[in-house]
Amino acid sequence: MSTDRILIRDLETEAVIGTRPEERLAPQRLILNLEIGADFRRAAAGDDLADAVDYSHIESMVDEIARGSRFALLESLGEALCAAVLKVPGVTSVRLRIDKPGAARIARMIGIEMERSR
């Protein structure tokens, strides 16, 4: 089994998310970090994008999903994002961290982290 990982760091997006009424009025800033498991051996041997996991596609996809979502909980958005990433051919696992800077009153950042695999 391969332990290869694609890393997508500090993807800034926004979403209408939160449980308080004021959080539902406008999109809030979110920062996404993803670690995506895949096996790179075939792509590396053939040097062909057709054999690789297209991280550019994943980056755009998760941004689009987040921006179009209206979840109350980060956990729900996280599940939706993980499920979508796991549907990408070649992806075997995903670790996702979502930071919501506006949620923190004292701390620098509040966020969640989750890991899913096929």
C-alpha positions in Angstrom: 0.0 0.0 0.0 1.2 3.4 -0.9 1.5 6.3 1.5 1.7 9.0 -1.1 -0.1 12.3 -0.3 -1.3 15.3 -2.2 -1.2 18.4 0.0 -3.5 21.4 -0.6 -2.6 24.1 2.0 -4.4 27.2 3.0 -7.2 27.2 0.4 -9.1 30.3 1.3 -12.8 30.2 0.5 -16.1 31.4 2.0 -19.4 29.9 2.9 -22.7 30.8 4.6 -22.1 28.6 7.7 -23.0 28.8 11.4 -25.8 28.3 13.8 -26.3 31.9 15.0 -28.7 34.1 13.0 -26.0 36.7 12.3 -23.8 34.0 10.8 -26.5 33.2 8.2 -26.5 36.7 6.8 -23.3 36.6 4.7 -20.5 34.2 3.7 -17.7 33.8 6.2 -14.0 33.2 5.5 -12.9 29.5 5.8 -9.4 28.1 5.4 -9.2 24.5 4.1 -6.2 22.2 4.3 -6.3 18.8 2.7 -4.1 15.7 2.7 -5.2 13.4 0.0 -4.0 9.8 -0.2 -3.3 8.2 -3.5 -0.8 5.9 -5.1 1.6 7.9 -7.3 3.6 4.9 -8.8 1.7 4.6 -12.1 1.7 8.3 -12.7 5.4 8.6 -11.8 6.4 5.7 -14.1 4.6 7.0 -17.1 5.0 10.7 -16.4 1.4 11.2 -17.6 -1.3 13.3 -16.0 -4.0 10.8 -17.1 -2.5 8.4 -14.5 -2.4 11.0 -11.7 -4.9 12.4 -9.3 -5.7 15.9 -10.7 -5.1 18.1 -7.7 -6.1 21.2 -9.6 -9.6 19.7 -10.1 -9.9 18.8 -6.4 -8.9 22.4 -5.5 -11.5 23.9 -7.7 -14.1 21.3 -6.7 -13.8 21.8 -2.9 -13.9 25.6 -3.4 -17.0 25.4 -5.4 -18.8 23.0 -3.0 -17.9 25.3 0.0 -19.0 28.5 -1.7 -22.4 26.9 -2.7 -23.1 25.3 0.7 -25.4 26.6 3.4 -24.6 24.2 6.3 -25.1 25.1 9.9 -22.1 23.0 11.1 -18.5 22.7 10.0 -18.8 19.0 10.5 -21.5 18.8 7.9 -19.5 20.8 5.4 -16.5 18.6 6.2 -18.5 15.4 5.5 -19.7 16.8 2.1 -16.1 17.8 1.1 -14.6 14.5 2.2 -17.3 12.5 0.3 -16.7 14.5 -2.9 -12.9 14.1 -2.7 -13.2 10.3 -2.2 -15.2 10.0 -5.4 -12.3 11.3 -7.4 -10.6 8.4 -9.2 -7.4 7.3 -7.6 -8.1 8.9 -4.2 -7.9 6.4 -1.3 -8.2 8.8 1.7 -8.6 12.4 2.7 -7.7 14.3 5.8 -9.5 17.7 6.0 -9.0 20.6 8.3 -11.4 23.5 8.2 -10.5 26.7 10.1 -13.2 29.4 10.7 -11.3 32.5 11.8 -14.4 34.5 12.5 -15.7 31.9 15.1 -12.9 32.6 17.6 -13.6 35.1 20.3 -10.3 34.6 22.2 -8.3 32.0 20.3 -6.6 32.9 16.9 -8.6 30.1 15.2 -11.4 27.6 15.7 -11.6 24.6 13.4 -12.2 20.9 12.9 -10.2 18.1 11.4 -11.5 14.8 10.0 -10.2 11.8 8.1 -12.1 9.5 5.8 -11.0 6.6 3.6 -12.5 4.2 1.1 
